[in-house]
Amino acid sequence: MSGNPVVWFEIYVKDMDRAKAFYEAVFQVTLQPLGVPSPDMEMWAFPGDQASYGTPGALVRLAGVPCGGSGTLVYFHCADCAVEEARVLPAGGQIHRSKMAIGPYGFISLVVDPEGNLVGLHSMA
């Protein structure tokens, strides 16, 4: 395997409007609708640049696919994860673990979105 091992991520949700509002508020971005192959599927993509560092991804609502606590954790890059962490509660989420140092690898915060998904915030400051 060469390059980054992850090429895409999806965060499954039940209430797309609620989830979309949460992620847009916390990260101060606008998610974009993706065309989907099925009428029972809805996808909204995070802004991304295929040629840059990191991995693009989307919120997904798909009939029959549960959300919350799947055992996989996605970390979002932040300049200072405390900034995004401060937006979590007002946006309807929960703080699972406040900003903490992880040695030479920077800092992380663990938060829970309104759909029950645990996501990470990562920064070097």
N, C-alpha and C positions, 0 to 999 in steps of 0.2 A: 504494500500500500504506500502510495506517495501522496504528499500534500496533506491537507487537513482531513481527518477521518470522517467528519460529519459534513454532509453536503446540503441538508435541508432539515427543518424541524416542523412539527405540527403540534399545536396545543388544542386538544379536543374540549369542546364546550357544549353545554345544553342551551344556554341563553346567550345567543350571539350579541344582541344589543348590549346586554350587561357586560359581557366579557370585552367587547370592543371598546366600550366607554372606559373601562378600567385600564386597559393597556394604553389607550390614547392619552388618558390623564396622567398616568404614572411616567410614561416615556416621552410625553409631549410630542407625539407623532400622529400622523393620519394614516390609518390602514387603508389599503386599496382592495377593492373586490377582485377576485380571481374568477375567471370562467371555469365552470365545473362540468364534469361529464354526466351528472345525474341531478334530477330535480330534488332529491332528498338530501343534497349536500350543499353546504354554503361555506365559502372560504374567503378570508380577508387577510391579505399579506402585509407583513411589516415592510417598511421601506428598506431597500437593500441595493447593493451594488455587487453583481456577480464577479467583478474583477478585483474586489477589495478583500481584505482580511475579514474573516467571520463567515457566518452562515445565514442565508435568508430563511424565512419561515412564515407560517400563517396560523391564524386561528381557524379551526375547522369544526363545523357542526354537521354530523353525519348520523342519520338514524341508526340506532342499534350499537353505537360506539360510545362507551361511557367516558366520563371525564373524571379527573381527580386521582391523585395518589397512585400513579402507574409504576413507580420505581425508577423512572428516568427523570433526570433533572437538567433543565436547560438554564444556562447562565446568560444573562444579558450584559453586554459591556456598558459601563458607565464611566464618566470622568471621576465622579465621587459617588459611590453607591448610597451614601447617606442622603443625597439629594432626592433620588428616586424613591428611596425607602420612606422619606417624609411625605410622599404623595400617596402612599399605599392606603393608609387608613381613610383619608378623605375620599378616596376613589372606591371604597367599599371592600378592600382587602384586609388581610391580617398580617402582622409581623410574626414570623415563626422564630427568627433569630436575628437580632439587631446586628448592625455592622460589626464585624470582628476581623482581626488580623489573621492572615494565613501565611505568616512568615514572608519570605522573599517573593511570594506569588501575589502579594497585595492584600485586598480586603474583599469580604463577601457579606451579603445580607441574604437571608432566606425569607421569602414572603409567600403568602397564599392568596391567589386571586379569588374573586367571588364565586367561581365555579368549583373551588376546592383543589385547584392545581398548585403544587408547590413549585416555585420558580426561584432562580438565584439571580442576584445582582452582583457583578464583579467590577472592581476598580483597582488601580494601582495606588491611588491616593485615598 
